[in-house]
């Protein structure tokens, strides 16, 4: 890389450049991964940073508007702000998984933090919970959101594998925990079953672990 265009470590407004986005080519149109002073990561082009078009992850423009409620630095406010950036800001690192797939924030929440805050408190918000969409293919809106633990959210990712045990849908990690079997063992059994038979025998996944028998060949 031409050292002239290596801006790693430079600061532009609220942003500090961490590293170059390796998906892009060229110098002037290169994109850079930056860390905002609010803690979020975002991606910006070299030109936008150099000429001051991008100076934050998006939080800066909301500061003056939201000073009246005094909650700009709270966790629940960051959840609200990040929810909007995931859906509305193409430079946000998670945008492709949300806004890039057509996921949006309802107008009621997008335009008013106080309304989102009232919904959150009345629906069981606490600082150890995270915001989860009930249907991951639908938008952020009151009827499609709830508060869950971080552990539950990890289980509900779009790439989570589910099976059915006794008529109940359950993730592989929950199945492993329920039957006290290492998750890697359950995963290995699952993919081995799928590769050999094209379907999963639930009893094979939860069978007790047995030590492999070693056979010895004696020489005369």
Backbone as a printed PyTorch tensor [residue, N CA C, xyz], in Angstrom:
tensor([[[  0.8430,  -1.2000,   0.0000],
         [  0.0000,   0.0000,   0.0000],
         [  0.8770,   1.2480,   0.0000]],

        [[  0.5130,   2.2190,  -0.8030],
         [  1.2200,   3.4910,  -0.8290],
         [  1.0910,   4.1530,   0.5450]],

        [[  2.2270,   4.4410,   1.1890],
         [  2.1910,   5.0250,   2.5310],
         [  1.4330,   6.3450,   2.5580]],

        [[  1.3650,   6.9910,   1.4300],
         [  0.6550,   8.2690,   1.3470],
         [ -0.8070,   8.0960,   1.7040]],

        [[ -1.3540,   6.9490,   1.3750],
         [ -2.7710,   6.7030,   1.6190],
         [ -3.0290,   5.7890,   2.8040]],

        [[ -2.0120,   5.4600,   3.5650],
         [ -2.2040,   4.6460,   4.7690],
         [ -2.6020,   5.5690,   5.9170]],

        [[ -3.8680,   5.5410,   6.2790],
         [ -4.3730,   6.4800,   7.2880],
         [ -4.6700,   5.7760,   8.6170]],

        [[ -4.1240,   4.5810,   8.7730],
         [ -4.3340,   3.8410,  10.0230],
         [ -3.8880,   4.6850,  11.2250]],

        [[ -4.7740,   4.8040,  12.2110],
         [ -4.4610,   5.5720,  13.4180],
         [ -4.8850,   7.0210,  13.3560]],

        [[ -5.2040,   7.5290,  12.1600],
         [ -5.6450,   8.9250,  12.0320],
         [ -7.0230,   9.1170,  12.6430]],

        [[ -7.2770,  10.3330,  13.1100],
         [ -8.5750,  10.6600,  13.6950],
         [ -9.2950,  11.6670,  12.8120]],

        [[-10.5730,  11.4080,  12.6040],
         [-11.4270,  12.2860,  11.8070],
         [-12.7220,  12.5030,  12.5790]],

        [[-12.8190,  13.6370,  13.2600],
         [-13.9900,  13.8750,  14.0920],
         [-14.0440,  12.8810,  15.2250]],

        [[-15.1380,  12.1330,  15.3120],
         [-15.2990,  11.1290,  16.3590],
         [-14.6250,   9.8060,  16.0010]],

        [[-14.1290,   9.6810,  14.7880],
         [-13.6320,   8.4060,  14.2810],
         [-12.1130,   8.2680,  14.3640]],

        [[-11.6630,   7.0850,  14.7520],
         [-10.2560,   6.7210,  14.7060],
         [-10.1180,   5.5360,  13.7600]],

        [[ -9.2700,   5.6560,  12.7640],
         [ -9.1110,   4.6070,  11.7620],
         [ -8.3530,   3.4240,  12.3570]],

        [[ -8.9410,   2.2230,  12.2370],
         [ -8.3340,   1.0090,  12.7850],
         [ -7.5410,   0.2580,  11.7200]],

        [[ -8.1940,  -0.0110,  10.6020],
         [ -7.5330,  -0.7550,   9.5350],
         [ -8.3160,  -0.5920,   8.2410]],

        [[ -7.6780,  -0.9870,   7.1530],
         [ -8.3220,  -0.9080,   5.8540],
         [ -9.2720,  -2.0730,   5.6550]],

        [[-10.3970,  -1.8030,   4.9960],
         [-11.3280,  -2.8580,   4.6270],
         [-10.7490,  -3.5790,   3.4110]],

        [[-10.3340,  -4.8220,   3.6010],
         [ -9.6320,  -5.5570,   2.5440],
         [-10.5300,  -5.9190,   1.3670]],

        [[-11.8420,  -5.7040,   1.4960],
         [-12.7430,  -6.0260,   0.3960],
         [-12.6400,  -5.0080,  -0.7350]],

        [[-12.0980,  -3.8410,  -0.4490],
         [-12.0270,  -2.7790,  -1.4510],
         [-10.6440,  -2.7370,  -2.0900]],

        [[-10.5920,  -2.1970,  -3.2970],
         [ -9.3230,  -2.0570,  -4.0150],
         [ -9.1340,  -0.5990,  -4.4060]],

        [[ -7.8880,  -0.2550,  -4.7810],
         [ -7.6150,   1.1270,  -5.1450],
         [ -7.2880,   1.9530,  -3.9220]],

        [[ -6.7040,   3.1130,  -4.1190],
         [ -6.2940,   3.9510,  -3.0050],
         [ -7.3260,   5.0190,  -2.6560]],

        [[ -7.7080,   5.8100,  -3.6440],
         [ -8.6000,   6.9350,  -3.3600],
         [-10.0140,   6.4930,  -2.9850]],

        [[-10.4490,   5.3490,  -3.5210],
         [-11.7870,   4.8680,  -3.2140],
         [-11.7750,   3.7780,  -2.1510]],

        [[-10.6680,   3.6170,  -1.4550],
         [-10.5750,   2.5760,  -0.4390],
         [-11.5000,   2.8790,   0.7310]],

        [[-11.9240,   1.8140,   1.4070],
         [-12.7710,   1.9590,   2.5930],
         [-11.9820,   1.5480,   3.8240]],

        [[-12.3160,   2.1950,   4.9430],
         [-11.5640,   1.9830,   6.1730],
         [-12.5070,   1.6840,   7.3370]],

        [[-12.0920,   0.7390,   8.1690],
         [-12.8580,   0.4020,   9.3650],
         [-12.4280,   1.3480,  10.4770]],

        [[-13.3980,   2.0270,  11.0650],
         [-13.1070,   3.0470,  12.0780],
         [-13.8520,   2.7480,  13.3780]],

        [[-13.2920,   3.2180,  14.4730],
         [-13.9620,   3.1090,  15.7650],
         [-14.4030,   4.4970,  16.2030]],

        [[-15.6940,   4.6050,  16.4730],
         [-16.2550,   5.8950,  16.8960],
         [-16.0240,   6.0810,  18.3890]],

        [[-16.0500,   7.3080,  18.8600],
         [-15.8120,   7.5540,  20.2870],
         [-16.9150,   6.9720,  21.1560]],

        [[-18.0820,   6.6640,  20.5370],
         [-19.1740,   6.0560,  21.2970],
         [-18.9590,   4.5490,  21.4470]],

        [[-17.9260,   4.0030,  20.7500],
         [-17.6130,   2.5910,  20.8720],
         [-18.0120,   1.7460,  19.6890]],

        [[-18.8320,   2.2850,  18.7870],
         [-19.2790,   1.5240,  17.6260],
         [-18.2410,   1.5160,  16.5100]],

        [[-18.3010,   0.4790,  15.6770],
         [-17.4580,   0.4020,  14.4950],
         [-18.2650,   0.8260,  13.2760]],

        [[-17.6130,   1.4740,  12.3230],
         [-18.2640,   1.8520,  11.0760],
         [-17.2300,   1.8330,   9.9580]],

        [[-17.7270,   1.8680,   8.7290],
         [-16.8480,   1.8530,   7.5590],
         [-17.0400,   3.1430,   6.7760]],

        [[-15.9510,   3.7660,   6.3760],
         [-16.0190,   5.0200,   5.6200],
         [-14.9650,   5.0150,   4.5240]],

        [[-15.2290,   5.7390,   3.4450],
         [-14.2550,   5.8200,   2.3570],
         [-13.1620,   6.8180,   2.7120]],

        [[-12.0470,   6.6670,   2.0410],
         [-10.9110,   7.5690,   2.2510],
         [-11.3170,   9.0210,   1.9850]],

        [[-12.0590,   9.2230,   0.8890],
         [-12.4640,  10.5810,   0.5280],
         [-13.4010,  11.2090,   1.5380]],

        [[-14.3850,  10.4410,   2.0150],
         [-15.3400,  10.9690,   2.9910],
         [-14.6580,  11.3550,   4.2870]],

        [[-13.6510,  10.5740,   4.6910],
         [-12.9110,  10.9060,   5.9070],
         [-12.0350,  12.1280,   5.6900]],

        [[-11.3140,  12.1560,   4.5900],
         [-10.3690,  13.2320,   4.3120],
         [-11.0640,  14.5860,   4.2010]],

        [[-12.2180,  14.6100,   3.5330],
         [-12.8880,  15.8860,   3.2890],
         [-14.0090,  16.1850,   4.2960]],

        [[-14.0830,  15.3920,   5.3740],
         [-15.0040,  15.7040,   6.4560],
         [-16.4560,  15.3600,   6.2090]],

        [[-16.7380,  14.5380,   5.2000],
         [-18.1230,  14.1480,   4.9510],
         [-18.6130,  13.1360,   5.9800]],

        [[-17.7030,  12.3290,   6.5310],
         [-18.0470,  11.3550,   7.5670],
         [-17.1760,  11.6080,   8.7760]],

        [[-17.7950,  11.9520,   9.9040],
         [-17.0340,  12.2760,  11.1120],
         [-17.4720,  11.4760,  12.3360]],

        [[-18.4630,  10.5920,  12.1490],
         [-18.9060,   9.7260,  13.2450],
         [-19.6120,   8.5200,  12.6520]],

        [[-20.0020,   7.5810,  13.5160],
         [-20.7140,   6.3930,  13.0460],
         [-22.1660,   6.7130,  12.7340]],

        [[-22.5650,   7.9300,  13.0620],
         [-23.9500,   8.3420,  12.8830],
         [-24.5380,   8.9030,  14.1650]],

        [[-23.8120,   8.7070,  15.2670],
         [-24.3320,   9.1520,  16.5650],
         [-24.2890,  10.6650,  16.7180]],

        [[-23.3660,  11.3050,  16.0160],
         [-23.1590,  12.7380,  16.1980],
         [-24.3950,  13.5630,  15.8640]],

        [[-25.0840,  13.1670,  14.7900],
         [-26.2270,  13.9690,  14.3540],
         [-27.4120,  13.8500,  15.3000]],

        [[-27.3810,  12.8090,  16.1650],
         [-28.4970,  12.6390,  17.0900],
         [-28.2650,  13.3290,  18.4350]],

        [[-27.0300,  13.7570,  18.6950],
         [-26.6980,  14.2750,  20.0190],
         [-27.5130,  15.5040,  20.4020]],

        [[-27.4900,  16.5240,  19.5320],
         [-28.1940,  17.7610,  19.8780],
         [-29.6930,  17.5430,  19.9550]],

        [[-30.2140,  16.6420,  19.1060],
         [-31.6550,  16.3880,  19.0890],
         [-32.1210,  15.6910,  20.3560]],

        [[-31.2260,  14.8770,  20.9600],
         [-31.6480,  14.0480,  22.0790],
         [-31.1260,  14.5010,  23.4410]],

        [[-30.5100,  15.6710,  23.5010],
         [-30.0030,  16.1550,  24.7760],
         [-31.1310,  16.4270,  25.7690]],

        [[-32.3230,  16.7020,  25.2610],
         [-33.4110,  17.0930,  26.1590],
         [-33.8200,  15.9730,  27.1270]],

        [[-33.6740,  14.6990,  26.7160],
         [-34.0860,  13.6150,  27.6030],
         [-32.9460,  13.1530,  28.5130]],

        [[-31.7250,  13.6170,  28.2740],
         [-30.6110,  13.3220,  29.1540],
         [-30.1880,  11.8690,  29.1990]],

        [[-30.5240,  11.0770,  28.1800],
         [-30.2200,   9.6530,  28.2050],
         [-29.2700,   9.2330,  27.0950]],

        [[-28.6230,  10.2000,  26.4560],
         [-27.7570,   9.9020,  25.3140],
         [-26.6650,   8.8970,  25.6500]],

        [[-26.1520,   8.9210,  26.8700],
         [-25.0460,   8.0360,  27.2400],
         [-25.4920,   6.7630,  27.9540]],

        [[-26.7860,   6.4630,  27.9340],
         [-27.2750,   5.2630,  28.6070],
         [-27.2500,   4.0560,  27.6700]],

        [[-27.2980,   2.8800,  28.2410],
         [-27.2780,   1.6480,  27.4470],
         [-28.5140,   1.5400,  26.5630]],

        [[-29.6730,   1.8560,  27.0940],
         [-30.9020,   1.7120,  26.3190],
         [-30.9270,   2.6700,  25.1240]],

        [[-30.3220,   3.8470,  25.2940],
         [-30.2390,   4.7730,  24.1640],
         [-29.3210,   4.2170,  23.0760]],

        [[-28.2000,   3.5970,  23.4900],
         [-27.2810,   3.0110,  22.5050],
         [-27.9510,   1.8720,  21.7410]],

        [[-28.7830,   1.0970,  22.4390],
         [-29.5200,   0.0230,  21.7660],
         [-30.4250,   0.6100,  20.6910]],

        [[-31.1190,   1.6820,  21.0240],
         [-32.0210,   2.3470,  20.0700],
         [-31.2310,   2.9160,  18.8890]],

        [[-30.1190,   3.5870,  19.1840],
         [-29.3160,   4.1940,  18.1210],
         [-28.7090,   3.1280,  17.2040]],

        [[-28.2060,   2.0590,  17.7890],
         [-27.5930,   0.9950,  16.9900],
         [-28.6360,   0.2650,  16.1460]],

        [[-29.8270,   0.1030,  16.6840],
         [-30.9130,  -0.5080,  15.9290],
         [-31.1710,   0.2770,  14.6470]],

        [[-31.1880,   1.5850,  14.7380],
         [-31.4340,   2.4280,  13.5670],
         [-30.2610,   2.3960,  12.5910]],

        [[-29.0470,   2.3910,  13.1270],
         [-27.8740,   2.3770,  12.2390],
         [-27.7600,   1.0560,  11.4770]],

        [[-28.1000,  -0.0420,  12.1310],
         [-28.0590,  -1.3370,  11.4460],
         [-28.9840,  -1.3500,  10.2290]],

        [[-30.0750,  -0.6070,  10.3310],
         [-31.0750,  -0.6150,   9.2590],
         [-30.9210,   0.5330,   8.2650]],

        [[-30.3200,   1.6330,   8.6900],
         [-30.3240,   2.8380,   7.8540],
         [-28.9650,   3.3120,   7.3570]],

        [[-27.8900,   2.8370,   7.9740],
         [-26.5640,   3.3580,   7.6350],
         [-25.7310,   2.3080,   6.8930]],

        [[-25.5810,   2.4280,   5.5640],
         [-24.8060,   1.4430,   4.7840],
         [-23.3510,   1.3240,   5.2200]],

        [[-22.8320,   2.3240,   5.9370],
         [-21.4530,   2.2800,   6.4060],
         [-21.2970,   1.5360,   7.7250]],

        [[-22.4090,   1.1960,   8.3590],
         [-22.3620,   0.4770,   9.6380],
         [-21.9780,  -0.9750,   9.3680]],

        [[-21.1160,  -1.5590,  10.2120],
         [-20.5440,  -2.8790,   9.9280],
         [-21.5910,  -3.9810,   9.8150]],

        [[-22.7460,  -3.8560,  10.4740],
         [-23.7640,  -4.9020,  10.4420],
         [-24.8810,  -4.6060,   9.4420]],

        [[-24.7250,  -3.5440,   8.6630],
         [-25.8160,  -3.1170,   7.7870],
         [-26.2540,  -4.2020,   6.8090]],

        [[-25.3170,  -4.9550,   6.2380],
         [-25.6670,  -5.9650,   5.2390],
         [-26.6150,  -7.0230,   5.7920]],

        [[-26.5290,  -7.3040,   7.0880],
         [-27.3870,  -8.3130,   7.7000],
         [-28.7640,  -7.7670,   8.0560]],

        [[-28.9160,  -6.4400,   7.9970],
         [-30.1810,  -5.8260,   8.4000],
         [-30.7500,  -4.9630,   7.2700]],

        [[-30.3170,  -3.7110,   7.1970],
         [-30.8070,  -2.8400,   6.1320],
         [-30.5490,  -3.4060,   4.7580]],

        [[-29.4200,  -4.0880,   4.5950],
         [-29.0810,  -4.6910,   3.3140],
         [-30.0290,  -5.8040,   2.9210]],

        [[-30.7520,  -6.3750,   3.8960],
         [-31.7340,  -7.4260,   3.6120],
         [-33.1620,  -6.8910,   3.6140]],

        [[-33.2800,  -5.5610,   3.7560],
         [-34.6100,  -4.9680,   3.7390],
         [-35.2580,  -4.8050,   5.0970]],

        [[-34.5040,  -5.0780,   6.1780],
         [-35.0420,  -4.9090,   7.5280],
         [-35.0410,  -3.4210,   7.8800]],

        [[-36.1390,  -2.9310,   8.4410],
         [-36.2410,  -1.5070,   8.7760],
         [-36.7790,  -1.3240,  10.1940]],

        [[-36.7670,  -0.0790,  10.6530],
         [-37.3190,   0.2920,  11.9600],
         [-38.6360,   1.0170,  11.7200]],

        [[-39.6650,   0.6600,  12.4600],
         [-40.9640,   1.3110,  12.2780],
         [-40.8460,   2.8110,  12.5290]],

        [[-41.6800,   3.6050,  11.8720],
         [-41.6210,   5.0670,  11.9950],
         [-41.8070,   5.5200,  13.4360]],

        [[-42.6300,   4.8200,  14.1840],
         [-42.9140,   5.1780,  15.5740],
         [-41.6400,   5.1970,  16.4100]],

        [[-40.7840,   4.2010,  16.2140],
         [-39.5260,   4.1200,  16.9660],
         [-38.4350,   4.9390,  16.3190]],

        [[-38.3700,   4.9180,  15.0110],
         [-37.2760,   5.5840,  14.2970],
         [-37.2350,   7.0790,  14.5890]],

        [[-38.3760,   7.6820,  14.7530],
         [-38.4470,   9.1340,  14.8880],
         [-38.5470,   9.6260,  16.3250]],

        [[-38.6040,   8.6900,  17.2990],
         [-38.8110,   9.1550,  18.6650],
         [-38.2420,   8.1630,  19.6840]],

        [[-37.1440,   8.5430,  20.3270],
         [-36.5370,   7.6680,  21.3300],
         [-37.4600,   7.4700,  22.5210]],

        [[-38.1650,   8.5320,  22.9250],
         [-39.0180,   8.4320,  24.1010],
         [-40.0920,   7.3580,  23.9550]],

        [[-40.6440,   7.2250,  22.7450],
         [-41.6710,   6.2010,  22.5060],
         [-41.0530,   4.8130,  22.6220]],

        [[-39.8480,   4.6450,  22.0530],
         [-39.1480,   3.3700,  22.1720],
         [-38.8480,   3.0670,  23.6390]],

        [[-38.4100,   4.0770,  24.3780],
         [-38.0790,   3.8960,  25.7930],
         [-39.3030,   3.4500,  26.5900]],

        [[-40.4460,   4.0900,  26.3540],
         [-41.6750,   3.7190,  27.0660],
         [-42.0640,   2.2750,  26.7730]],

        [[-41.9320,   1.8670,  25.4930],
         [-42.2450,   0.4800,  25.1430],
         [-41.2880,  -0.4700,  25.8600]],

        [[-39.9920,  -0.1230,  25.8590],
         [-38.9820,  -0.9820,  26.4620],
         [-39.2520,  -1.2130,  27.9450]],

        [[-39.5010,  -0.1610,  28.6770],
         [-39.7310,  -0.2630,  30.1190],
         [-40.9950,  -1.0610,  30.4130]],

        [[-42.0310,  -0.8390,  29.6390],
         [-43.2980,  -1.5420,  29.8830],
         [-43.2510,  -2.9990,  29.4410]],

        [[-42.1920,  -3.3680,  28.7080],
         [-42.0650,  -4.7470,  28.2410],
         [-40.8850,  -5.4810,  28.8650]],

        [[-40.4850,  -5.0290,  30.0430],
         [-39.5300,  -5.7850,  30.8380],
         [-38.0620,  -5.4940,  30.6220]],

        [[-37.7120,  -4.3270,  30.0600],
         [-36.2940,  -4.0170,  29.8320],
         [-35.5090,  -4.0030,  31.1390]],

        [[-34.2850,  -4.5650,  31.0840],
         [-33.3020,  -4.3980,  32.1600],
         [-31.9310,  -4.4260,  31.5110]],

        [[-30.9160,  -3.9790,  32.2370],
         [-29.5860,  -3.8160,  31.6430],
         [-28.8910,  -5.1260,  31.3000]],

        [[-29.4490,  -6.2660,  31.6860],
         [-28.8340,  -7.5450,  31.3400],
         [-29.5490,  -8.2420,  30.1850]],

        [[-30.4770,  -7.5190,  29.5280],
         [-31.2330,  -8.0960,  28.4190],
         [-30.8800,  -7.3980,  27.1020]],

        [[-31.1630,  -8.0630,  25.9980],
         [-30.9020,  -7.5100,  24.6740],
         [-32.1890,  -7.5120,  23.8530]],

        [[-32.2320,  -6.6540,  22.8410],
         [-33.4080,  -6.5420,  21.9860],
         [-33.3780,  -7.6290,  20.9140]],

        [[-34.4860,  -8.3450,  20.7690],
         [-34.5610,  -9.4570,  19.8310],
         [-35.8280,  -9.3410,  18.9810]],

        [[-35.6850,  -9.5730,  17.6620],
         [-36.8590,  -9.6690,  16.8020],
         [-37.4150, -11.0850,  16.8690]],

        [[-38.6990, -11.2230,  17.0600],
         [-39.3330, -12.5350,  17.1690],
         [-39.2250, -13.2810,  15.8500]],

        [[-39.5340, -12.6020,  14.7590],
         [-39.3690, -13.1480,  13.4110],
         [-38.2110, -12.4060,  12.7650]],

        [[-37.0880, -13.1070,  12.5220],
         [-35.8800, -12.4370,  12.0260],
         [-36.0260, -11.9280,  10.6030]],

        [[-37.1070, -12.2810,   9.9270],
         [-37.3350, -11.7920,   8.5710],
         [-38.2000, -10.5330,   8.5560]],

        [[-38.6760, -10.1140,   9.7300],
         [-39.5450,  -8.9400,   9.8160],
         [-38.8170,  -7.7810,  10.4950]],

        [[-39.4710,  -6.6420,  10.5580],
         [-38.8410,  -5.3920,  10.9850],
         [-38.8090,  -5.2080,  12.4970]],

        [[-38.1000,  -4.1510,  12.9090],
         [-38.1130,  -3.7290,  14.2990],
         [-39.4040,  -2.9420,  14.5410]],

        [[-40.3070,  -3.5040,  15.2960],
         [-41.5770,  -2.8690,  15.6270],
         [-42.1200,  -3.5240,  16.8940]],

        [[-42.9990,  -2.8510,  17.6200],
         [-43.4530,  -3.3720,  18.9190],
         [-43.9860,  -4.7990,  18.8800]],

        [[-44.7210,  -5.1460,  17.8360],
         [-45.3210,  -6.4790,  17.7800],
         [-44.3250,  -7.5760,  17.4340]],

        [[-43.1080,  -7.1970,  17.0110],
         [-42.1350,  -8.1950,  16.5770],
         [-40.8560,  -8.1710,  17.4140]],

        [[-40.8990,  -7.5240,  18.5660],
         [-39.6850,  -7.4250,  19.3890],
         [-39.9570,  -7.8190,  20.8290]],

        [[-38.8980,  -8.2840,  21.4880],
         [-38.9770,  -8.6390,  22.9030],
         [-37.5800,  -8.5280,  23.5000]],

        [[-37.4900,  -8.5890,  24.8190],
         [-36.2160,  -8.5260,  25.5200],
         [-35.8320,  -9.9220,  25.9880]],

        [[-34.6160, -10.3630,  25.6480],
         [-34.1420, -11.6860,  26.0330],
         [-32.7060, -11.5840,  26.5310]],

        [[-32.2200, -12.6880,  27.1250],
         [-30.8430, -12.7080,  27.5920],
         [-29.9010, -12.8510,  26.4000]],

        [[-28.6380, -12.4960,  26.5940],
         [-27.6430, -12.6150,  25.5290],
         [-27.4900, -14.0690,  25.0950]],

        [[-27.5880, -14.9860,  26.0530],
         [-27.4590, -16.4070,  25.7390],
         [-28.5840, -16.8510,  24.8080]],

        [[-29.7960, -16.3880,  25.0790],
         [-30.9310, -16.7310,  24.2180],
         [-30.7520, -16.1380,  22.8320]],

        [[-30.2320, -14.9230,  22.7600],
         [-30.0490, -14.2810,  21.4700],
         [-29.0460, -15.0350,  20.6050]],

        [[-27.9790, -15.5330,  21.2130],
         [-26.9950, -16.3060,  20.4630],
         [-27.6210, -17.5480,  19.8570]],

        [[-28.5820, -18.1370,  20.5820],
         [-29.2450, -19.3340,  20.0890],
         [-30.2100, -19.0360,  18.9410]],

        [[-30.6610, -17.7980,  18.8490],
         [-31.6770, -17.4500,  17.8660],
         [-31.1270, -16.8290,  16.5960]],

        [[-29.8180, -16.8950,  16.3860],
         [-29.2370, -16.3450,  15.1720],
         [-29.7500, -17.0980,  13.9520]],

        [[-29.6860, -16.4410,  12.7900],
         [-30.2270, -17.0420,  11.5750],
         [-29.4820, -18.3090,  11.1810]],

        [[-28.2410, -18.4920,  11.6450],
         [-27.4920, -19.6970,  11.2850],
         [-27.5570, -20.7690,  12.3660]],

        [[-28.4070, -20.5780,  13.3790],
         [-28.5750, -21.5710,  14.4290],
         [-29.3040, -22.7940,  13.8800]],

        [[-28.8080, -23.9820,  14.2190],
         [-29.4260, -25.2310,  13.7620],
         [-30.4260, -25.7100,  14.8070]],

        [[-31.6480, -26.0290,  14.3690],
         [-32.6830, -26.5330,  15.2600],
         [-33.0650, -27.9540,  14.8900]],

        [[-33.4620, -28.7300,  15.8920],
         [-34.0140, -30.0650,  15.6770],
         [-35.3080, -30.1510,  16.4840]],

        [[-36.0350, -31.2420,  16.3110],
         [-37.2890, -31.4220,  17.0360],
         [-37.1630, -32.6300,  17.9610]],

        [[-37.3520, -32.4060,  19.2490],
         [-37.3040, -33.4720,  20.2430],
         [-38.6490, -33.5410,  20.9520]],

        [[-39.3150, -34.6830,  20.8290],
         [-40.6360, -34.8800,  21.4390],
         [-41.6270, -33.7930,  21.0280]],

        [[-41.5370, -33.4050,  19.7590],
         [-42.4670, -32.4130,  19.2290],
         [-42.1210, -30.9820,  19.5380]],

        [[-40.9770, -30.7400,  20.1800],
         [-40.5760, -29.3840,  20.5740],
         [-39.3220, -28.9780,  19.8130]],

        [[-39.3520, -27.7870,  19.2000],
         [-38.2040, -27.2620,  18.4740],
         [-37.1380, -26.8090,  19.4610]],

        [[-35.8970, -27.2540,  19.2390],
         [-34.8250, -26.9480,  20.1750],
         [-33.5180, -26.8020,  19.4070]],

        [[-32.6670, -25.8600,  19.8110],
         [-31.3820, -25.6630,  19.1470],
         [-30.3970, -26.7430,  19.5850]],

        [[-29.3520, -26.9380,  18.7860],
         [-28.3490, -27.9380,  19.1340],
         [-27.6730, -27.6150,  20.4640]],

        [[-27.4270, -26.3360,  20.7160],
         [-26.7690, -25.9600,  21.9670],
         [-27.6640, -26.2480,  23.1700]],

        [[-28.9810, -26.0110,  23.0260],
         [-29.9110, -26.3210,  24.1080],
         [-29.9950, -27.8290,  24.3250]],

        [[-29.9880, -28.5730,  23.2230],
         [-30.0500, -30.0310,  23.3080],
         [-28.8340, -30.5790,  24.0470]],

        [[-27.6540, -30.0480,  23.6950],
         [-26.4190, -30.4830,  24.3460],
         [-26.4510, -30.1740,  25.8460]],

        [[-26.9200, -28.9910,  26.1830],
         [-26.9840, -28.5840,  27.5860],
         [-27.9870, -29.4370,  28.3580]],

        [[-29.1240, -29.7090,  27.7360],
         [-30.1800, -30.4890,  28.3830],
         [-29.7200, -31.9030,  28.7240]],

        [[-28.9590, -32.5320,  27.8100],
         [-28.5420, -33.9190,  28.0030],
         [-27.0900, -34.0530,  28.4740]],

        [[-26.4910, -32.9070,  28.8200],
         [-25.1340, -32.8910,  29.3750],
         [-24.1320, -33.5750,  28.4530]],

        [[-24.1890, -33.2050,  27.1800],
         [-23.2830, -33.7270,  26.1700],
         [-22.5370, -32.5460,  25.5560]],

        [[-21.2340, -32.6340,  25.3400],
         [-20.4870, -31.5140,  24.7360],
         [-21.1060, -31.0940,  23.4150]],

        [[-21.2230, -29.7930,  23.1950],
         [-21.8530, -29.2710,  21.9910],
         [-21.1350, -29.7330,  20.7300]],

        [[-19.8170, -29.8430,  20.7830],
         [-19.0750, -30.2890,  19.6010],
         [-19.4350, -31.7290,  19.2360]],

        [[-19.7050, -32.5400,  20.2440],
         [-20.1230, -33.9220,  19.9910],
         [-21.4770, -33.9520,  19.2990]],

        [[-22.4020, -33.1370,  19.7980],
         [-23.7400, -33.0800,  19.2030],
         [-23.6720, -32.5750,  17.7690]],

        [[-22.8630, -31.5430,  17.5390],
         [-22.7270, -31.0120,  16.1820],
         [-22.1290, -32.0490,  15.2340]],

        [[-21.1020, -32.7400,  15.7000],
         [-20.4660, -33.7550,  14.8650],
         [-21.4530, -34.8620,  14.4940]],

        [[-22.2300, -35.2900,  15.4740],
         [-23.2380, -36.3210,  15.2090],
         [-24.2980, -35.8230,  14.2450]],

        [[-24.6960, -34.5600,  14.4190],
         [-25.7370, -33.9850,  13.5560],
         [-25.2910, -33.9780,  12.0890]],

        [[-24.1250, -33.4320,  11.8250],
         [-23.6600, -33.3150,  10.4420],
         [-23.3100, -34.6850,   9.8470]],

        [[-22.8650, -35.6130,  10.6890],
         [-22.5850, -36.9650,  10.2020],
         [-23.8920, -37.6500,   9.7880]],

        [[-24.9530, -37.4710,  10.5880],
         [-26.2620, -38.0280,  10.2440],
         [-26.7970, -37.4410,   8.9520]],

        [[-26.6680, -36.1190,   8.8100],
         [-27.1770, -35.4450,   7.6120],
         [-26.4240, -35.9070,   6.3700]],

        [[-25.1040, -36.0950,   6.5110],
         [-24.2980, -36.4940,   5.3580],
         [-24.6090, -37.9250,   4.9250]],

        [[-24.8500, -38.8180,   5.9060],
         [-25.0790, -40.2230,   5.5860],
         [-26.5230, -40.5280,   5.2010]],

        [[-27.4810, -39.9250,   5.9280],
         [-28.8750, -40.3080,   5.7440],
         [-29.7630, -39.1960,   5.1860]],

        [[-29.3120, -37.9570,   5.3020],
         [-30.1340, -36.8490,   4.8340],
         [-31.1700, -36.4100,   5.8410]],

        [[-31.2030, -37.0590,   7.0010],
         [-32.1060, -36.6610,   8.0730],
         [-31.4280, -36.9690,   9.4020]],

        [[-32.0370, -36.5080,  10.5000],
         [-31.4020, -36.6590,  11.8040],
         [-32.2380, -37.5610,  12.7100]],

        [[-31.5910, -38.5670,  13.2670],
         [-32.1990, -39.4090,  14.2950],
         [-31.8590, -38.7740,  15.6360]],

        [[-32.8450, -38.2060,  16.2920],
         [-32.5970, -37.4580,  17.5210],
         [-31.9240, -38.3180,  18.5890]],

        [[-32.2410, -39.6140,  18.6150],
         [-31.6410, -40.5040,  19.6100],
         [-30.1390, -40.6710,  19.3870]],

        [[-29.7260, -40.5620,  18.1250],
         [-28.2970, -40.6430,  17.8240],
         [-27.5490, -39.4320,  18.3810]],

        [[-28.2340, -38.2900,  18.3910],
         [-27.5850, -37.0580,  18.8740],
         [-27.3780, -37.0780,  20.3770]],

        [[-28.2970, -37.7070,  21.0990],
         [-28.2600, -37.6430,  22.5650],
         [-27.7990, -38.9520,  23.2070]],

        [[-27.3170, -39.8840,  22.3930],
         [-26.8450, -41.1610,  22.9400],
         [-25.6600, -40.9270,  23.8730]],

        [[-25.5720, -41.6930,  24.9660],
         [-24.4360, -41.5380,  25.9020],
         [-23.1080, -41.7260,  25.1880]],

        [[-22.1280, -40.9770,  25.6180],
         [-20.7990, -41.0850,  25.0240],
         [-20.1130, -42.3330,  25.5490]],

        [[-19.6110, -43.1420,  24.6370],
         [-18.8980, -44.3580,  25.0190],
         [-17.4500, -44.2670,  24.5550]],

        [[-16.5820, -44.7900,  25.3610],
         [-15.1700, -44.8060,  24.9730],
         [-14.9700, -45.7960,  23.8460]],

        [[-14.1210, -45.4010,  22.9160],
         [-13.8530, -46.2820,  21.7900],
         [-13.0850, -47.5080,  22.2760]],

        [[-13.5100, -48.6490,  21.7860],
         [-12.8260, -49.8910,  22.1460],
         [-11.5940, -50.0680,  21.2660]],

        [[-10.5130, -50.4040,  21.8950],
         [ -9.2630, -50.6100,  21.1490],
         [ -8.9980, -52.0960,  20.9880]],

        [[ -8.8050, -52.5160,  19.7880],
         [ -8.5390, -53.9220,  19.5240],
         [ -7.0240, -54.1170,  19.3850]],

        [[ -6.5560, -55.2150,  19.8890],
         [ -5.1370, -55.4970,  19.8480],
         [ -4.8930, -56.7280,  18.9960]],

        [[ -3.9030, -56.6790,  18.1780],
         [ -3.5190, -57.8090,  17.3680],
         [ -2.2130, -58.3830,  17.9250]],

        [[ -2.2930, -59.6140,  18.3580],
         [ -1.1140, -60.2370,  18.9680],
         [ -0.2810, -60.9440,  17.9080]],

        [[  0.9770, -60.7660,  18.0040],
         [  1.9010, -61.4620,  17.1050],
         [  2.4190, -62.7370,  17.7840]],

        [[  2.6070, -63.7670,  16.9770],
         [  3.1630, -65.0210,  17.4980],
         [  4.6680, -64.8930,  17.6270]]])
